[in-house]
Amino acid sequence: MAKHWADFQYEIYLNGMTGAVPRLPTDLTRLEELTEQRLGPGPVGYVAGSAGSGSTAAANRAALDRRRIVPRMLRDVHERNLSVEVLGRRLPAPMALAPVGVLSILHPDAEPAAARAAAAHGVPYILSSASSTPMEQVAEAMGDGERWFQLYWAKDREVTRSFLHRAKAAGFTALFVTLDTPLLAWRPRDLDQAYLPFLHGVGTANYFSDPAFRAGLAKPVHEDPNAAVLHFVQMFADPAKTWPDLAFLRENWDGPIVLKGILHPDDALRAAEAGVDGVVVSNHGGRQVAGSVAAADALPRVAEAAGDRLTVLFDSGIRTGDDIVKALALGAQSVLVGRPYAYGLGLDGQAGVEHVIRCLLAEFDLTLALSGHARPGTLTADDLTTASA
């Protein structure tokens, strides 16, 4: 019998018989405000902040809120199976933890805590290149948990090659290549605090532990950390990359390759022609292009262009279980969740991340069933209507 994620609510109610209530809110939209109250403005702004005035982040939410679910009645939803196949892997639900860098600014347990939480519930964890913990340590913390690696595509080919070989050796099975960050965007919340953790050597653990990176230094990192930071900054991103460069990744990675940051259907077609396996419809949670199209508004056209040639994933704005229902109905096969689990980590470490995973999937399970569906694959655009503005 498939796991009913919705049973989490009964666990909460039964614990209440002894006077225990959840340590964190079960309405996950409240976590950002709590995080703002408990953590410093630099770390909070780095995670919660967006490009420009925040218009893209607001548009992401508005695009999801504008879609309304149309529930259907008298359908047998007694036995539900939320499992899906994504990139050749069978997952217990259509959700993974998105790559979020520098998690040590939120909690000292950082990426290993989030990875352990994901592994505990069978949810894939996508590790950021810009993590504050080396990828090998995160892999060890996860045990057999499903793990994928996100690449910030460095200018230095040897560093990129080394990252790919290390990730493969550490058991990461899929490669997520972030394309929307060839430059850092104008982010006022970070600028107003003059806060960029990388300049302090935070979020650089994969680089500072990498033999190809260290080969480019005159002195070991600990002897001249400022030179190491400068070396990192100079190679971190490359605005000169173009579609033909994808061949280098395929030559050095034999697993699935997913391009993250696709918003235009023509780019989905280019991705399919390039022979990659999937795309993430994403605007980086509103952190890169102010005034960008909302991710949920871009999703249907990208999914249509992808057809059955590409796995289509979605992020940017997922906060609730009903958001997941809407993203799947719009054409995604799975979603990535970012800020909510980062807030959970900041508020309560690994337990906070587990709380976010269980709340999201319980609410998704219930919303799916109450809308008349016993599995994610039956959702279509016909299950949604668009509210007038």
URSULTA-V730584 format. One record per residue. RES is the residue in one small letter. SS is DSSP state (helix for helix, strand for strand, loop for the rest). OMEGA is omega as a letter, one per 30 degrees, with the letter a starting at -180 (none if undefined). D_FIRST is the distance of its C-alpha to the first C-alpha in whole Angstrom. Layout:
RES:SS:OMEGA:D_FIRST / RES:SS:OMEGA:D_FIRST
This chain:
m:loop:a:0 / a:loop:l:4 / k:loop:l:7 / h:loop:l:9 / w:helix:a:12 / a:helix:a:14 / d:helix:l:13 / f:helix:a:16 / q:helix:a:19 / y:helix:l:18 / e:helix:l:19 / i:helix:a:22 / y:helix:a:23 / l:helix:l:22 / n:helix:l:24 / g:helix:l:27 / m:helix:l:28 / t:helix:l:30 / g:loop:a:31 / a:loop:l:29 / v:loop:a:29 / p:loop:l:27 / r:loop:l:30 / l:loop:l:30 / p:loop:l:29 / t:loop:l:26 / d:loop:a:28 / l:helix:l:28 / t:helix:l:31 / r:helix:a:33 / l:helix:a:33 / e:helix:a:36 / e:helix:l:38 / l:helix:l:37 / t:helix:l:38 / e:helix:a:41 / q:helix:a:42 / r:helix:a:41 / l:loop:a:42 / g:loop:a:45 / p:helix:l:46 / g:helix:l:46 / p:helix:a:42 / v:helix:a:41 / g:helix:a:43 / y:helix:a:42 / v:helix:a:38 / a:helix:a:39 / g:loop:a:42 / s:loop:l:42 / a:loop:l:45 / g:loop:a:48 / s:loop:a:48 / g:loop:a:44 / s:helix:a:44 / t:helix:l:41 / a:helix:l:39 / a:helix:l:40 / a:helix:l:39 / n:helix:l:36 / r:helix:a:35 / a:helix:a:37 / a:helix:l:35 / l:helix:a:32 / d:helix:a:33 / r:helix:l:35 / r:strand:a:32 / r:strand:a:30 / i:strand:l:27 / v:loop:a:28 / p:loop:l:25 / r:loop:a:24 / m:loop:l:23 / l:loop:l:22 / r:loop:a:19 / d:loop:l:15 / v:loop:a:13 / h:loop:l:11 / e:loop:a:8 / r:loop:l:9 / n:loop:a:8 / l:loop:a:11 / s:loop:l:12 / v:strand:l:15 / e:strand:a:18 / v:strand:l:21 / l:loop:l:24 / g:loop:a:22 / r:strand:l:19 / r:strand:a:16 / l:strand:a:15 / p:loop:l:12 / a:loop:a:14 / p:loop:a:18 / m:strand:l:20 / a:strand:l:22 / l:strand:a:25 / a:loop:l:28 / p:loop:l:31 / v:loop:a:34 / g:loop:l:37 / v:loop:a:39 / l:helix:l:36 / s:helix:l:38 / i:helix:a:40 / l:loop:a:38 / h:loop:a:37 / p:loop:l:38 / d:loop:l:35 / a:helix:a:34 / e:helix:l:32 / p:helix:l:31 / a:helix:l:29 / a:helix:a:28 / a:helix:l:26 / r:helix:l:25 / a:helix:l:23 / a:helix:a:22 / a:helix:a:21 / a:helix:a:19 / h:loop:l:16 / g:loop:a:16 / v:loop:l:19 / p:strand:l:22 / y:strand:l:25 / i:strand:a:28 / l:strand:l:31 / s:loop:l:34 / s:loop:a:37 / a:loop:l:39 / s:loop:l:37 / s:loop:l:39 / t:loop:l:37 / p:loop:a:38 / m:helix:a:35 / e:helix:l:35 / q:helix:l:34 / v:helix:l:31 / a:helix:l:30 / e:helix:a:30 / a:helix:a:29 / m:helix:a:26 / g:loop:a:25 / d:loop:a:23 / g:loop:l:22 / e:loop:a:22 / r:strand:l:25 / w:strand:a:28 / f:strand:l:31 / q:strand:a:33 / l:strand:l:37 / y:loop:a:40 / w:loop:a:42 / a:loop:l:45 / k:loop:a:49 / d:loop:a:49 / r:helix:a:48 / e:helix:l:48 / v:helix:l:46 / t:helix:l:43 / r:helix:l:43 / s:helix:l:43 / f:helix:a:40 / l:helix:l:38 / h:helix:l:39 / r:helix:a:38 / a:helix:l:34 / k:helix:a:33 / a:helix:a:34 / a:loop:l:32 / g:loop:l:29 / f:loop:a:29 / t:loop:a:27 / a:strand:a:28 / l:strand:l:32 / f:strand:a:32 / v:strand:a:36 / t:strand:a:37 / l:loop:a:40 / d:loop:a:41 / t:loop:l:43 / p:loop:l:46 / l:loop:l:48 / l:loop:a:47 / a:loop:l:47 / w:loop:a:49 / r:loop:a:47 / p:helix:a:49 / r:helix:l:47 / d:helix:a:48 / l:helix:a:51 / d:helix:l:52 / q:helix:a:51 / a:loop:a:52 / y:loop:l:49 / l:loop:a:48 / p:helix:a:46 / f:helix:a:47 / l:helix:l:50 / h:helix:l:50 / g:loop:l:48 / v:loop:a:44 / g:loop:a:42 / t:loop:a:44 / a:helix:a:42 / n:helix:a:41 / y:helix:a:44 / f:helix:l:46 / s:loop:a:44 / d:loop:a:45 / p:helix:l:47 / a:helix:l:48 / f:helix:a:49 / r:helix:l:51 / a:loop:l:53 / g:loop:a:54 / l:loop:l:55 / a:loop:a:59 / k:loop:l:58 / p:loop:a:54 / v:loop:a:52 / h:loop:l:53 / e:loop:l:57 / d:loop:a:57 / p:helix:a:54 / n:helix:l:56 / a:helix:l:56 / a:helix:l:53 / v:helix:a:52 / l:helix:l:54 / h:helix:l:53 / f:helix:a:49 / v:helix:a:50 / q:helix:a:53 / m:helix:a:50 / f:loop:a:47 / a:loop:a:46 / d:loop:a:48 / p:loop:l:49 / a:loop:a:51 / k:loop:l:48 / t:loop:a:47 / w:helix:a:45 / p:helix:a:46 / d:helix:l:46 / l:helix:a:42 / a:helix:l:43 / f:helix:l:44 / l:helix:a:40 / r:helix:l:39 / e:helix:a:41 / n:helix:l:40 / w:loop:a:36 / d:loop:l:34 / g:loop:l:31 / p:strand:l:30 / i:strand:a:32 / v:strand:l:32 / l:strand:a:35 / k:strand:l:34 / g:strand:a:36 / i:strand:a:37 / l:loop:a:38 / h:loop:a:40 / p:helix:l:39 / d:helix:l:41 / d:helix:l:40 / a:helix:l:37 / l:helix:l:39 / r:helix:l:41 / a:helix:l:38 / a:helix:l:36 / e:helix:a:40 / a:loop:l:40 / g:loop:l:37 / v:loop:a:35 / d:loop:a:31 / g:strand:l:30 / v:strand:l:32 / v:strand:l:31 / v:strand:a:32 / s:loop:l:34 / n:loop:l:37 / h:helix:l:37 / g:helix:a:36 / g:helix:a:39 / r:loop:a:41 / q:loop:a:43 / v:loop:l:44 / a:loop:a:46 / g:loop:a:46 / s:loop:l:43 / v:loop:l:41 / a:loop:a:38 / a:helix:a:35 / a:helix:l:33 / d:helix:l:36 / a:helix:a:36 / l:helix:a:32 / p:helix:a:33 / r:helix:l:36 / v:helix:l:34 / a:helix:l:31 / e:helix:l:33 / a:helix:a:36 / a:helix:a:33 / g:loop:l:31 / d:loop:a:29 / r:loop:a:31 / l:loop:l:30 / t:strand:a:27 / v:strand:l:28 / l:strand:a:27 / f:strand:l:28 / d:loop:l:29 / s:loop:l:32 / g:loop:a:32 / i:loop:l:28 / r:loop:a:28 / t:loop:l:25 / g:helix:l:22 / d:helix:l:24 / d:helix:l:26 / i:helix:l:23 / v:helix:a:22 / k:helix:a:26 / a:helix:l:26 / l:helix:l:23 / a:helix:a:25 / l:loop:l:28 / g:loop:l:27 / a:loop:l:25 / q:loop:l:22 / s:strand:l:22 / v:strand:l:24 / l:strand:a:26 / v:strand:a:26 / g:loop:a:30 / r:helix:a:32 / p:helix:a:29 / y:helix:l:28 / a:helix:l:32 / y:helix:l:33 / g:helix:l:30 / l:helix:a:31 / g:helix:a:35 / l:helix:a:34 / d:helix:l:32 / g:helix:a:31 / q:helix:l:28 / a:helix:l:26 / g:helix:l:28 / v:helix:l:26 / e:helix:l:23 / h:helix:a:23 / v:helix:a:24 / i:helix:a:21 / r:helix:l:19 / c:helix:a:21 / l:helix:a:21 / l:helix:l:17 / a:helix:l:17 / e:helix:l:19 / f:helix:l:18 / d:helix:a:15 / l:helix:a:17 / t:helix:l:20 / l:helix:a:17 / a:helix:a:16 / l:helix:l:19 / s:loop:l:21 / g:loop:a:19 / h:loop:l:17 / a:loop:l:13 / r:loop:a:13 / p:helix:a:16 / g:helix:a:18 / t:helix:l:19 / l:loop:l:21 / t:loop:l:25 / a:helix:l:28 / d:helix:l:29 / d:helix:a:26 / l:strand:l:29 / t:strand:a:32 / t:strand:l:35 / a:loop:l:37 / s:loop:a:41 / a:loop:none:42
